[in-house]
Amino acid sequence: MKKSYAVAGIMILAAVLLVLPVGAKAEMYVEAYLGASLPDNMNDRTAIVAHNFGQVAAGNFPGHPQPAVIGGVKIGTWFVKEGFLGYNYPDWMKYLGFYLDFSYHRLDLKNQNFNTGIFAGGALVGFNNTDFRSEGTAATLAFMFAARYGFFKDSEVPFGRLQPYIGVGPAIMWTTQEPKVTFRSTGHNVDFDSEGSTNIALAVDAGVRYMALKNVSLDLSFRYRYTNPSYSYTGVISGPGQSTASFRYEPTLNLFSVQLGAAYHF
């Protein structure tokens, strides 16, 4: 994960250098924000497969991430007529822009109780009542293409002080999970080490920005992210008849969050 974060830092720096204006003024901004990552209770199914004692246990259950504090930064620009990277964009492109968004939050899963099917030789031989819980993190670097519109124009902010916007783009998401599994029917427990997954994600934003001053704005936004990480584990089953268990955890993440930020424009 440390190596992944270093790569992310290099990518952010390179992108910042690309968007810096050269010899011309551009409408750029830097923003810091805090918010809440909301639990997902919508059609999130999580599949697990555990191997031990020559048998396979498999089951699906609804995954419910716990609420968490999310924090992040944005670096962006709007394609204004004055010029960006030396280009003289047409006037209509002032409605379009681009920003980088890096965020981080906890991704802990509440305890889930469900039944797993026990298979031997491909045949179902029984069921095992199972508890599953996990602690994890999520870091996201999103490359967002945005569109905006301006209301309440004045001499200080000609585009408009109130600027609703939408953004959509690909993202790279680094996640970790450290699960704990209890097979209640047999009394076995399995604790696994933390594992990470790096995946391409989809990010969508909808927000409204208010220009409180010429160079200072407040930003309220709602975000959705989607990705499919995969984790592989090996651990020791405690309890009667200790054995090694391999485990594959493949969640579908639908992550929602609300953020409030403050930005400086230059």
HUTA-V520747 format. One record per backbone hydrogen bond with DSSP energy under -0.5 kcal/mol. NH is the residue of the N-H (numbers start at 1). CO is the residue of the C=O. If there is no record, write none. Layout:
nh->NH co->CO
nh->NH co->CO
This chain:
nh->5 co->1
nh->6 co->2
nh->7 co->3
nh->8 co->4
nh->9 co->5
nh->10 co->6
nh->11 co->7
nh->12 co->8
nh->13 co->9
nh->14 co->10
nh->15 co->11
nh->16 co->12
nh->17 co->13
nh->18 co->14
nh->19 co->15
nh->20 co->16
nh->23 co->21
nh->27 co->78
nh->28 co->26
nh->29 co->76
nh->30 co->264
nh->31 co->74
nh->32 co->262
nh->33 co->72
nh->34 co->260
nh->35 co->70
nh->36 co->258
nh->37 co->68
nh->38 co->36
nh->38 co->256
nh->41 co->39
nh->43 co->41
nh->45 co->43
nh->46 co->61
nh->47 co->250
nh->48 co->59
nh->49 co->248
nh->50 co->57
nh->51 co->246
nh->52 co->55
nh->55 co->52
nh->56 co->119
nh->57 co->50
nh->58 co->117
nh->59 co->48
nh->61 co->46
nh->63 co->44
nh->66 co->108
nh->68 co->37
nh->70 co->35
nh->71 co->104
nh->72 co->33
nh->73 co->102
nh->74 co->31
nh->75 co->100
nh->76 co->29
nh->77 co->98
nh->78 co->27
nh->79 co->93
nh->79 co->96
nh->80 co->78
nh->83 co->80
nh->84 co->87
nh->87 co->84
nh->89 co->80
nh->89 co->87
nh->93 co->90
nh->94 co->91
nh->95 co->92
nh->96 co->93
nh->97 co->146
nh->98 co->77
nh->99 co->144
nh->100 co->75
nh->101 co->142
nh->102 co->73
nh->103 co->140
nh->104 co->71
nh->105 co->138
nh->106 co->69
nh->107 co->136
nh->109 co->134
nh->110 co->64
nh->112 co->132
nh->114 co->130
nh->116 co->128
nh->117 co->58
nh->118 co->126
nh->119 co->56
nh->119 co->117
nh->120 co->123
nh->123 co->120
nh->125 co->118
nh->126 co->118
nh->128 co->116
nh->130 co->114
nh->131 co->182
nh->132 co->112
nh->133 co->180
nh->134 co->109
nh->135 co->178
nh->137 co->176
nh->138 co->105
nh->139 co->174
nh->140 co->103
nh->141 co->172
nh->142 co->101
nh->142 co->140
nh->143 co->170
nh->144 co->99
nh->144 co->142
nh->145 co->168
nh->146 co->97
nh->146 co->144
nh->147 co->166
nh->148 co->95
nh->149 co->164
nh->151 co->162
nh->154 co->157
nh->160 co->157
nh->161 co->151
nh->161 co->152
nh->162 co->151
nh->163 co->161
nh->163 co->209
nh->165 co->207
nh->166 co->147
nh->167 co->205
nh->168 co->145
nh->169 co->203
nh->171 co->201
nh->172 co->141
nh->173 co->171
nh->173 co->199
nh->174 co->139
nh->175 co->173
nh->175 co->197
nh->176 co->137
nh->177 co->195
nh->178 co->135
nh->180 co->133
nh->181 co->190
nh->182 co->131
nh->183 co->188
nh->184 co->129
nh->184 co->182
nh->185 co->129
nh->186 co->183
nh->187 co->183
nh->188 co->183
nh->189 co->238
nh->190 co->181
nh->191 co->236
nh->192 co->179
nh->195 co->177
nh->197 co->175
nh->199 co->173
nh->201 co->171
nh->202 co->226
nh->203 co->169
nh->204 co->224
nh->205 co->167
nh->206 co->222
nh->207 co->165
nh->208 co->220
nh->209 co->163
nh->210 co->218
nh->211 co->161
nh->211 co->209
nh->212 co->210
nh->212 co->216
nh->213 co->216
nh->217 co->263
nh->218 co->210
nh->219 co->261
nh->220 co->208
nh->221 co->219
nh->221 co->259
nh->222 co->206
nh->223 co->257
nh->224 co->204
nh->225 co->255
nh->226 co->202
nh->227 co->253
nh->231 co->249
nh->233 co->247
nh->235 co->245
nh->237 co->243
nh->238 co->189
nh->238 co->236
nh->243 co->237
nh->245 co->235
nh->246 co->51
nh->247 co->233
nh->248 co->49
nh->249 co->231
nh->250 co->47
nh->250 co->248
nh->252 co->45
nh->253 co->227
nh->253 co->251
nh->254 co->252
nh->255 co->225
nh->255 co->253
nh->256 co->38
nh->257 co->223
nh->258 co->36
nh->259 co->221
nh->260 co->34
nh->261 co->219
nh->262 co->32
nh->263 co->217
nh->264 co->30
nh->265 co->215
nh->266 co->28
